[in-house]
Amino acid sequence: AGVAKMPLRRFVIYTVLGCVPWVAALAVAGAAAGTQWEKVSHFLQPVAWGLLAVIVILGAVFVARRWTTVRLEYAELDQQRDAEQV
């Protein structure tokens, strides 16, 4: 929001609109789990680790592709500069 220079009022409104349903959903899920929260936690832990693994892999793929793209762009710029100097 800072880089996009979003107005503070709009940022606060969007943040509240996003947070309220999320927090309400977590509260409802916690109330529904009740005393069985340990069983739910035991079930969700592998899911959370799997999700983390997917995020890390996707991040690594993004960085690798971006790295390759930037290197190719710089190589092209170097070739253009060398051609201009000749």
KETI-253349 format. One record per residue (C-alpha): residue number from 1; residue in three letters; chain; z, y, x. Coordinates in steps of 0.1 Angstrom, whole numbers, plus 5000, padded with zeros to 4 digits. Each point is the difference from the previous one (the first is absolute). Layout:
R  pos  code  unit    up  north  east
R  NUM   Ala     A     Z      Y     X
...
% end
This chain:
R  pos  code  unit    up  north  east
R    1   Ala     A  5000   5000  5000
R    2   Gly     A  5007   5023  5029
R    3   Val     A  4967   4995  5017
R    4   Ala     A  4982   5004  4967
R    5   Lys     A  5020   5032  4994
R    6   Met     A  5011   4987  4965
R    7   Pro     A  5021   5025  4982
R    8   Leu     A  5037   4991  4999
R    9   Arg     A  5002   5000  4962
R   10   Arg     A  4971   4975  4997
R   11   Phe     A  5015   4978  5027
R   12   Val     A  5034   4999  4983
R   13   Ile     A  4984   4992  4966
R   14   Tyr     A  4979   4972  5014
R   15   Thr     A  5029   4986  5020
R   16   Val     A  5023   5000  4969
R   17   Leu     A  4973   4985  4978
R   18   Gly     A  4995   4972  5026
R   19   Cys     A  5037   4994  5008
R   20   Val     A  5015   4999  4965
R   21   Pro     A  4979   4970  4987
R   22   Trp     A  5005   4982  5033
R   23   Val     A  5038   5005  5000
R   24   Ala     A  5002   4991  4963
R   25   Ala     A  4980   4968  5007
R   26   Leu     A  5023   4990  5028
R   27   Ala     A  5031   5007  4979
R   28   Val     A  4986   4979  4971
R   29   Ala     A  4991   4972  5025
R   30   Gly     A  5035   5002  5015
R   31   Ala     A  5016   4998  4965
R   32   Ala     A  4978   4971  4990
R   33   Ala     A  5009   4981  5032
R   34   Gly     A  5037   5006  4994
R   35   Thr     A  5022   4974  5017
R   36   Gln     A  4969   4981  5010
R   37   Trp     A  4990   5026  5026
R   38   Glu     A  5006   4977  5029
R   39   Lys     A  4975   4975  4986
R   40   Val     A  4974   5028  4994
R   41   Ser     A  5006   5013  5035
R   42   His     A  4996   4965  5015
R   43   Phe     A  4966   4997  4982
R   44   Leu     A  4988   5035  5009
R   45   Gln     A  5008   5000  5037
R   46   Pro     A  4970   4978  5010
R   47   Val     A  4978   5022  4977
R   48   Ala     A  5012   5031  5018
R   49   Trp     A  4994   4985  5034
R   50   Gly     A  4965   4989  4989
R   51   Leu     A  4993   5035  4987
R   52   Leu     A  5012   5015  5033
R   53   Ala     A  4977   4976  5019
R   54   Val     A  4970   5011  4979
R   55   Ile     A  5008   5036  5006
R   56   Val     A  5003   4996  5037
R   57   Ile     A  4968   4980  5002
R   58   Leu     A  4981   5026  4979
R   59   Gly     A  5014   5027  5022
R   60   Ala     A  4989   4982  5031
R   61   Val     A  4965   4995  4986
R   62   Phe     A  4998   5037  4991
R   63   Val     A  5011   5011  5034
R   64   Ala     A  4976   4976  5018
R   65   Arg     A  4970   5011  4979
R   66   Arg     A  5009   5037  5004
R   67   Trp     A  5004   4995  5037
R   68   Thr     A  4966   4984  5003
R   69   Thr     A  4983   5027  4979
R   70   Val     A  5016   5028  5020
R   71   Arg     A  4990   4983  5033
R   72   Leu     A  4964   4997  4988
R   73   Glu     A  4999   5036  4989
R   74   Tyr     A  5013   5012  5034
R   75   Ala     A  4974   4978  5017
R   76   Glu     A  4973   5016  4980
R   77   Leu     A  5013   5035  5008
R   78   Asp     A  5001   4990  5037
R   79   Gln     A  4964   4988  4999
R   80   Gln     A  4989   5032  4983
R   81   Arg     A  5018   5021  5026
R   82   Asp     A  4985   4980  5028
R   83   Ala     A  4965   5004  4985
R   84   Glu     A  5005   5037  4997
R   85   Gln     A  5011   5003  5037
R   86   Val     A  4968   4983  5012
% end
